[in-house]
Amino acid sequence: MDLYGKMANTQDVKQKENSEQNFDFMFKLLIIGNSSVGKTSILFRYADDSFTSAFVSTDTAGQERYRTITTAYYRGAMGFILMYDITNEESFAAVQDWSTQIKTYSWDNAQVILVGNKCDMEEERIVSVDSGRLLAEQLGFEFFETSAKENINVKQTFERLVDIICDKMADSLETDPAVSTGTATTRLTDNPAPPQQSECNC
């Protein structure tokens, strides 16, 4: 399984841009899933509109010495792209375990989109679209199939995840105006909400 390396890569890609731009909101998003499902590829397709098949697998999360670091990265994440490879049954079967980790280590209101990647490899498909959609419904997630190689649904997936998070924030502001800081720029920290605020939908 591969999580830590992907999150570090996400931060590296955006670090320079973040230091030079101002944002109304800043969200922590994580791309998780088994090794070699295409997490790095989809990240670079979205961030740089580039694709290469030469990425080296960054398989660190399954190692015991990284476990504490891995679980710490879940904290404060507002959204997850939980990814499997449509040509790899094992990666699809692991979705349940990844979902359990999200529920265990992240905010109760973290939003998740289930993504079946490599949909350009139709001749090698093992996991059907209907199977992916059904699992997403069972888990309460939205669903996309993507191809980082052919740039299919990559932008749409990221933008939909942000939309869902913003909708939750809007609902929270309507039900509890005290959630608003009253400032033009709000930065969401990596600190989880205190237990007494567990009902907050932000």
C-alpha positions in Angstrom: 0.0 0.0 0.0 1.2 3.5 -0.8 0.1 6.6 1.0 2.9 8.6 2.7 4.9 9.1 -0.5 1.9 10.4 -2.4 1.0 13.0 0.3 4.6 14.2 0.4 4.5 14.6 -3.4 1.3 16.5 -3.2 2.8 19.0 -0.8 6.0 19.3 -2.9 4.1 20.1 -6.1 2.0 22.8 -4.5 4.5 24.3 -2.0 5.9 26.9 -4.3 2.5 27.9 -5.8 1.0 28.2 -2.3 3.8 30.6 -1.2 3.1 32.9 -4.1 -0.7 33.0 -4.2 -3.5 34.0 -1.9 -6.5 31.8 -1.4 -10.0 32.2 0.1 -9.7 28.6 1.4 -7.0 26.1 1.7 -8.0 22.4 1.9 -5.9 19.4 2.7 -6.7 16.6 0.2 -5.2 13.2 0.2 -5.0 10.6 -2.6 -4.9 7.1 -1.1 -5.0 3.5 -2.4 -2.8 0.6 -3.1 0.6 0.9 -4.7 0.7 1.4 -8.5 -2.9 2.4 -9.0 -1.8 5.7 -10.5 -1.9 8.2 -7.6 1.3 10.0 -8.7 0.1 10.1 -12.3 -3.3 11.6 -11.5 -1.7 14.2 -9.3 0.8 15.3 -12.0 -1.9 15.2 -14.6 -4.0 17.6 -12.6 -1.2 19.9 -11.3 1.0 20.0 -14.4 -1.1 18.5 -17.2 1.7 16.0 -17.7 1.9 12.2 -17.8 4.8 9.8 -17.7 4.8 6.0 -17.2 8.3 6.2 -15.6 7.2 7.0 -12.0 8.9 4.8 -9.4 6.6 3.2 -7.0 6.6 5.0 -3.6 5.6 2.1 -1.4 6.1 3.3 2.1 2.8 3.2 3.9 2.9 -0.6 4.4 6.1 -0.4 6.3 5.9 -0.5 10.1 8.3 2.4 10.7 6.0 4.7 8.6 2.7 3.8 10.3 2.7 6.6 12.8 3.5 9.2 10.1 0.9 7.7 7.8 -2.0 7.9 10.3 -1.0 11.4 11.3 -1.4 12.6 7.7 -5.1 11.7 7.8 -5.7 14.3 10.6 -7.1 17.5 9.3 -7.8 16.2 5.8 -11.0 17.6 4.4 -11.2 15.3 1.4 -9.9 12.0 0.0 -9.6 10.5 -3.5 -9.7 6.8 -2.8 -8.2 5.1 -5.9 -8.1 1.6 -7.3 -6.9 0.3 -10.6 -9.7 -1.1 -12.9 -7.2 -3.8 -14.1 -6.3 -4.9 -10.6 -8.8 -6.8 -8.5 -6.6 -6.7 -5.4 -6.6 -2.9 -5.4 -10.4 -2.9 -5.7 -10.7 -5.4 -2.8 -8.5 -3.1 -0.7 -11.0 -0.2 -1.0 -12.9 -1.4 2.1 -9.7 -1.3 4.2 -8.8 2.1 3.0 -12.3 3.3 3.7 -12.0 2.0 7.3 -8.8 3.9 7.7 -10.4 7.1 6.6 -13.3 6.6 9.0 -10.8 5.7 11.8 -8.2 8.4 11.4 -9.9 11.4 9.7 -12.6 13.9 10.5 -16.2 12.5 10.6 -17.1 14.9 7.8 -14.2 14.3 5.5 -15.5 13.9 2.0 -14.5 11.0 -0.2 -14.6 10.2 -3.9 -14.0 6.7 -5.1 -12.0 6.6 -8.3 -11.4 3.7 -10.7 -8.2 4.7 -12.5 -6.8 3.5 -15.9 -10.1 3.4 -17.7 -8.2 3.8 -20.9 -7.1 0.2 -20.5 -10.5 -1.3 -21.4 -9.1 -4.5 -22.9 -7.4 -5.3 -19.6 -10.4 -4.3 -17.4 -11.2 -6.6 -14.5 -13.4 -4.4 -12.3 -16.6 -3.3 -14.1 -18.0 0.2 -14.0 -21.1 -1.1 -12.3 -19.0 -2.8 -9.6 -17.2 0.4 -8.8 -20.4 2.4 -8.8 -22.2 -0.1 -6.5 -19.3 -0.1 -4.0 -19.3 3.7 -4.0 -23.0 3.7 -3.2 -22.5 1.2 -0.4 -19.8 3.3 1.2 -21.6 6.6 0.6 -19.0 8.0 -1.8 -19.3 9.6 -5.1 -17.7 7.8 -8.0 -15.6 8.5 -11.1 -13.6 6.5 -13.5 -10.5 8.3 -14.7 -7.4 8.0 -16.9 -4.4 10.0 -16.0 -2.8 8.9 -19.3 -5.7 10.1 -21.5 -6.7 12.9 -19.1 -10.2 11.5 -18.6 -12.2 12.9 -15.7 -9.1 14.1 -13.8 -10.0 17.8 -13.5 -13.7 16.8 -12.9 -12.8 14.5 -10.0 -10.7 17.1 -8.1 -13.2 19.9 -8.8 -16.2 17.7 -7.6 -14.3 16.9 -4.4 -13.8 20.6 -3.7 -17.4 21.3 -4.5 -18.6 18.7 -2.0 -16.3 20.2 0.7 -17.6 23.7 0.0 -21.2 22.5 0.1 -20.5 21.0 3.6 -18.9 24.3 4.7 -21.9 26.3 3.4 -24.3 24.0 5.3 -22.3 24.4 8.4 -22.3 28.2 8.1 -26.0 28.3 7.7 -26.7 26.1 10.7 -24.0 27.7 12.9 -22.9 31.2 11.9 -20.3 31.1 14.7 -18.3 28.8 12.5 -17.4 31.9 10.4 -14.3 33.8 11.5 -15.5 37.0 9.8 -12.3 37.4 7.9 -11.9 37.5 4.1 -9.4 34.6 4.2 -9.9 31.4 6.1 -7.1 28.9 6.4 -8.1 25.4 7.5 -5.4 23.9 9.7 -4.2 20.3 10.1 -5.7 20.1 13.6 -8.8 18.0 13.9 -12.0 19.5 15.3 -12.2 19.3 19.2 -14.5 16.5 20.4 -17.1 19.0 21.6 -17.5 20.3 18.0 -18.0 16.8 16.5 -21.4 17.8 15.1 -19.9 20.6 13.0 -20.2 19.8 9.3 -17.3 22.0 8.2 
